[in-house]
Amino acid sequence: MKGQLAAWVNTAWYGGTRWLLPLAPLARLTGCIAARRLRRFRARNERPPVPVLVVGNITVGGTGKTPLVAALCKAAAELGLSVVVISRGYGARPPSWPWRIDPYQPASLNGDEPLLLAQLTGAPVIIDPQRRRALQAAVALQPDLVISDDGLQHYPLPRTAELVVLDGVRGLGNGLCLPAGPLREPATRLQEVDWLVVNGGAHSAWPGATPMQLVPDGVVNAVTGQQLSLEQFTRQFVAVHAAAGIGHPERFFSVLTRAGLQVSPHVLPDHYVFQPGDLDFPGTLPVVITEKDLVKCDHFVTERVWVLPVRAELPPGFAGTVLRTLVERHQRGAQSAQ
């Protein structure tokens, strides 16, 4: 039911419906509150103790932040920069806060996205609903920089720079703030961030934006580890079940459809907590899921389940430019404060 409700709301926000018009006054209130909080944050002009990059969005739902954060961590390693990732840790139930992710412990303890980031990057990942407290724990590790996965609207968190990821297909939907639309803040917020990255779609609609594509890295069996290219997989299987508990499952389904597969989609709520039997769909067709979902069900999946890993493909040198700019800006700010 939650998945069906989320699908209905997203259709209303992005497809257009008159049923949302009575919510317009609440949307204006959300926008006013967000703008006031931003003004107060800017007035503080607080500098973090280390370079901090916030990777966030202004819309509800998935835009591709996690693969982008992973790409930035990889670029940092290539530049010889140590990085710590901080996150809210949605759905995590650790014994205390802040909590450093152990990649060998379950998603129920760590949260799905932080656990996936720790596994993908090998970088320390610290979670805490109070991101300022997570930052303090990260600074104690003496990194060269900190990346906050989400947190654009978490203004107690000081930051050196901001990067927003936008879904290039869905865009800003009806352009209204919550609850009448998908925006957490007014669209004018995009004019104040340092970088705008557009994931898929027509990035030309956003002047100055950097294009990004999520590229499949083949298909991997969740039990045996067998790896097939997407082309090999489609030659072996004509049709599949596809299950996704992510913010924008349609993007996942479309990748499989474009590859030539007949897809039976199963939409689940974002951050869905899988239970044994959830992937036991009728018949014998293979079941394809996302990496984010695998970390929540890897202990009870069968050989019928396959995973579709994706990576963020960015213009050459973009990630390095972002990180060097971040470090240099922090150094200039420290020098001017002396």
For each residue, the residues with C-beta under 8 A, 3 or more apart:
1: 4 5
2: 5 6 269 272
3: 6 7 245 267 268 269 272
4: 1 7 8 267
5: 1 2 8 9
6: 2 3 9 10 267 269 270
7: 3 4 10 11 267
8: 4 5 11 12
9: 5 6 12 13
10: 6 7 13 14 61 182
11: 7 8 14 15 17
12: 8 9 15 16 17 19 20
13: 9 10 20 173 174 176 181 182
14: 10 11 170 173 174 182
15: 11 12
16: 12 174
17: 11 12 20
18: 21
19: 12 22
20: 12 13 17 23 24 174 176 180 181
21: 18 24 180
22: 19
23: 20 26 27 176 179 180
24: 20 21 27 28 176 180
25: 28 29
26: 23 29 30 178 179 180
27: 23 24 30 31 176 177 178 179 180 181
28: 24 25 31 32 177
29: 25 26 32 33
30: 26 27 33 34 177 178 179 183 184
31: 27 28 34 35 177 183 185 186
32: 28 29 35 36
33: 29 30 36 37
34: 30 31 37 38 153 177 184 185 186 189
35: 31 32 38 39 185 186
36: 32 33 39 40
37: 33 34 40 41 153 155
38: 34 35 41 42 155 185 189 192
39: 35 36 42 43
40: 36 37 43 44 155
41: 37 38 44 155
42: 38 39 45
43: 39 40
44: 40 41 158
45: 42
46: 158
47: 158 160 330 333 334 337
48: 51 52 135 146 158 159 160 330
49: 139
50: 138 139 143 144 145 146 330
51: 48 144 145 146 160 161 326 327 329 330
52: 48 135 145 146 147 148 157 158 159 160 161
53: 72 145 146 147 148 159 160 161 162 163 322 323 326
54: 148 150 151 152 157 159 161 162 163
55: 65 68 69 72 147 148 149 150 163 165
56: 65 148 150 151 152 153 162 163 164 165
57: 63 65 150 152 164 165 166 184
58: 152 164 166 172 183 184 185 187 189 190
59: 63 166 167 170 172 173 182 183 184
60: 178 182 183 184 247
61: 10 167 182 247 248 270
62: 65 167 246 247 248 251 270
63: 57 59 165 166 167 199 247 248
64: 67 68 165 167 199 200 212 214 312
65: 55 56 57 62 68 69 149 150 165
66: 69 70 113 116 117 149 292
67: 64 70 71 214 310 311 312
68: 55 64 65 71 72 163 165 197 199 212 312 314
69: 55 65 66 72 73 85 117 121 147 149
70: 66 67 73 74 117 120 121 311 312
71: 67 68 74 75 311 312 314 319
72: 53 55 68 69 75 76 83 147 319 322 323
73: 69 70 76 77 83 85 117 120 121 123 147
74: 70 71 77 78 121 319
75: 71 72 78 79 319 320 322 323
76: 72 73 79 81 82 83 123 144 145 323
77: 73 74 80 81 83 123
78: 74 75 320
79: 75 76 320 323 324
80: 77
81: 76 77 144 145 323 327
82: 76 142 143 144 145
83: 72 73 76 77 123 143 144 145 146 147
84: 123 124 125 126 138 141 143 146 147
85: 69 73 114 117 118 121 123 124 125 126 146 147 148 149
86: 125 126 127 128 131 134 135 137 138 146 147 148 149 151
87: 111 113 114 117 125 126 127 131 134 148 149 150 151
88: 127 128 129 131 150 151 154
89: 92 94 99 110 111 114 127 128 129
90: 111 112 113 271
91: 107 108 111 112 271 273
92: 89 99 108 109 110 111 114 127
93: 108 109
94: 89 97 99 109 110 127
95: 99
96: 99
97: 94 127 128 129 130 133
98: 126 127 128 133 134 136 137
99: 89 92 94 95 96 110 126 127 128
100: 124 125 126 137
101: 105 110 114 115 117 118 124 125 126 127
102: 105 109 110 118
103: 115 118 119
104:
105: 101 102 109 110 115
106: 109 110 115 299
107: 91 110 111 112 115 295 296
108: 91 92 93 273 296
109: 92 93 94 102 105 106
110: 89 92 94 99 101 102 105 106 107 114 115 118 127
111: 87 89 90 91 92 107 114 115 127
112: 90 91 107 115 116 271 292 293 295 296
113: 66 87 90 116 117 149 292
114: 85 87 89 92 101 110 111 117 118 125 127 149
115: 101 103 105 106 107 110 111 112 118 119 125 295
116: 66 112 113 119 120 291 292 295
117: 66 69 70 73 85 87 101 113 114 120 121 123 125 149
118: 85 101 102 103 110 114 115 121 122 123 124 125
119: 103 115 116 295
120: 70 73 116 117 291
121: 69 70 73 74 85 117 118 125
122: 118
123: 73 76 77 83 84 85 117 118
124: 84 85 100 101 118 138 141 143
125: 84 85 86 87 100 101 114 115 117 118 121
126: 84 85 86 87 98 99 100 101 134 137 138
127: 86 87 88 89 92 94 97 98 99 101 110 111 114 134
128: 86 88 89 97 98 99 131 133 134 137
129: 88 89 97
130: 97 133 134 156
131: 86 87 88 128 134 135 148 151 154 156 157
132: 135 136 156 157 158
133: 97 98 128 130 136 137
134: 86 87 98 126 127 128 130 131 137 138
135: 48 52 86 131 132 138 139 146 148 157 158
136: 98 132 133 139 140
137: 86 98 100 126 128 133 134 140 141
138: 50 84 86 124 126 134 135 141 143 146
139: 49 50 135 136 142 143 146
140: 136 137
141: 84 124 137 138
142: 82 139
143: 50 82 83 84 124 138 139 146
144: 50 51 76 81 82 83 327
145: 50 51 52 53 76 81 82 83 323 326 327 330
146: 48 50 51 52 53 83 84 85 86 135 138 139 143
147: 52 53 55 69 72 73 83 84 85 86
148: 52 53 54 55 56 85 86 87 131 135 151 154 157 159
149: 55 65 66 69 85 86 87 113 114 117
150: 54 55 56 57 65 87 88 154
151: 54 56 86 87 88 131 148 154 157
152: 54 56 57 58 162 164 184 185 193
153: 34 37 56 184 185
154: 88 131 148 150 151 157
155: 37 38 40 41
156: 130 131 132
157: 52 54 131 132 135 148 151 154
158: 44 46 47 48 52 132 135
159: 48 52 53 54 148 162
160: 47 48 51 52 53 326 329 330 333
161: 51 52 53 54 194 195 322 325 326 329
162: 53 54 56 152 159 192 193 194 195
163: 53 54 55 56 68 193 194 195 196 197 322
164: 56 57 58 152 189 190 193 195 196 197
165: 55 56 57 63 64 65 68 197 198 199 212
166: 57 58 59 63 171 172 190 196 197 198 199 206 209
167: 59 61 62 63 64 170 171 198 199 200 201 248 251
168: 171 198 199 200 201 202 203 205 206 211
169: 200 201 251
170: 14 59 167 173 182 201 248
171: 166 167 168 201 205
172: 58 59 166 175 181 182 183 187
173: 13 14 59 170 176 181 182 183
174: 13 14 16 20 180 181 182
175: 172 181 183 187
176: 13 20 23 24 27 173 180 181 182 183
177: 27 28 30 31 34 180 181 183 184 185 186
178: 26 27 30 60 181 182 183 184
179: 23 26 27 30
180: 20 21 23 24 26 27 174 176 177
181: 13 20 27 172 173 174 175 176 177 178
182: 10 13 14 59 60 61 170 172 173 174 176 178
183: 30 31 58 59 60 172 173 175 176 177 178 186 187
184: 30 34 57 58 59 60 152 153 177 178
185: 31 34 35 38 58 152 153 177 189
186: 31 34 35 177 183 189
187: 58 172 175 183 190
188: 191 192
189: 34 38 58 164 185 186 192 193
190: 58 164 166 187 193 196 206
191: 188
192: 38 162 188 189
193: 152 162 163 164 189 190 196
194: 161 162 163 325
195: 161 162 163 164 210 322
196: 163 164 166 190 193 206 208 209 210
197: 68 163 164 165 166 209 210 211 212 314
198: 165 166 167 168 201 203 205 206 209 210 211 212
199: 63 64 68 165 166 167 168 212 213 214
200: 64 167 168 169 212 213 214 251
201: 167 168 169 170 171 198 205
202: 168 205
203: 168 198 206 209 210 211
204:
205: 168 171 198 201 202
206: 166 168 190 196 198 203 209
207:
208: 196
209: 166 196 197 198 203 206
210: 195 196 197 198 203 314 315 318
211: 168 197 198 203 314 315
212: 64 68 165 197 198 199 200 312 313 314
213: 199 200 312 313
214: 64 67 199 200 251 255 310 311 312 313
215: 310 311 312 313
216: 219 230 255 259 308 309 310
217: 309 310 311
218: 227 228 229 230 233 309
219: 216 227 228 229 230 233 288 306 307 308
220: 225 226 227 228 306 307 309
221: 224 225 226 227 303 305 306 307
222: 289 294 298 301 302 303 305 306 307
223: 301 302 303 305
224: 221 303
225: 220 221
226: 220 221
227: 218 219 220 221
228: 218 219 220 232 233 236
229: 218 219 232 233
230: 216 218 219 233 234 259 308
231: 234 235 259
232: 228 229 235 236
233: 218 219 228 229 230 236 237 259 306
234: 230 231 237 238 259 260 261
235: 231 232
236: 228 232 233
237: 233 234 240 261 285 286
238: 234 261 262
239: 261 262 263 264 285
240: 237 256 261 262 263 264 285 286 287 288 306
241: 263 264 266 279 281 285 286 287 288
242: 252 253 256 263 264 265 266 287 288 289
243: 266 268 278 279 281 287 288 289 293
244: 249 252 253 265 266 267 268 289 290 293
245: 3 249 268 269 270 271 272 274 290 292 293 296
246: 62 249 252 270 290 292 293
247: 60 61 62 63 270
248: 61 62 63 167 170 251 252
249: 244 245 246 252 253 265 267 268
250: 253 254
251: 62 167 169 200 214 248 254 255
252: 242 244 246 248 249 255 256 290 308
253: 242 244 249 250 256 257 263 265
254: 250 251 257 258
255: 214 216 251 252 258 259 308 310
256: 240 242 252 253 259 261 263 288 308
257: 253 254 260 261 263
258: 254 255
259: 216 230 231 233 234 255 256
260: 234 257
261: 234 237 238 239 240 256 257
262: 238 239 240
263: 239 240 241 242 253 256 257
264: 239 240 241 242 281 285
265: 242 244 249 253
266: 241 242 243 244 281
267: 3 4 6 7 244 249
268: 3 243 244 245 249 272 293
269: 2 3 6 245 272
270: 6 61 62 245 246 247
271: 90 91 112 245
272: 2 3 245 268 269 293 296
273: 91 108 296
274: 245 278 279 293 296 297
275: 278
276: 300
277: 280
278: 243 274 275 297
279: 241 243 274 287 289 297 301 302 304 305
280: 277
281: 241 243 264 266 285 287
282:
283:
284: 304
285: 237 239 240 241 264 281
286: 237 240 241 304 305 306
287: 240 241 242 243 279 281 304 305 306
288: 219 240 241 242 243 256 305 306 307 308
289: 222 242 243 244 279 293 294 297 305 306 307 308
290: 244 245 246 252 293 294 307 308 310
291: 116 120 294 295 307 308 309 310
292: 66 112 113 116 245 246 295 296
293: 112 243 244 245 246 268 272 274 289 290 296 297
294: 222 289 290 291 297 298 301 305 307
295: 107 112 115 116 119 291 292 298
296: 107 108 112 245 272 273 274 292 293
297: 274 278 279 289 293 294 300 301 305
298: 222 294 295 301
299: 106
300: 276 297
301: 222 223 279 294 297 298 304 305
302: 222 223 279 305
303: 221 222 223 224
304: 279 284 286 287 301
305: 221 222 223 279 286 287 288 289 294 297 301 302
306: 219 220 221 222 233 240 286 287 288 289
307: 219 220 221 222 288 289 290 291 294
308: 216 219 230 252 255 256 288 289 290 291
309: 216 217 218 220 291
310: 67 214 215 216 217 255 290 291
311: 67 70 71 214 215 217
312: 64 67 68 70 71 212 213 214 215
313: 212 213 214 215
314: 68 71 197 210 211 212 318 319
315: 210 211 318
316:
317: 320 321
318: 210 314 315 321 322
319: 71 72 74 75 314 322 323
320: 75 78 79 317 323 324
321: 317 318 324 325
322: 53 72 75 161 163 195 318 319 325 326
323: 53 72 75 76 79 81 145 319 320 326 327
324: 79 320 321 327 328
325: 161 194 321 322 328 329
326: 51 53 145 160 161 322 323 329 330
327: 51 81 144 145 323 324 330 331
328: 324 325 331 332
329: 51 160 161 325 326 332 333
330: 47 48 50 51 145 160 326 327 333 334
331: 327 328 334 335
332: 328 329 335 336
333: 47 160 329 330 336 337
334: 47 330 331 337 338
335: 331 332 338
336: 332 333
337: 47 333 334
338: 334 335
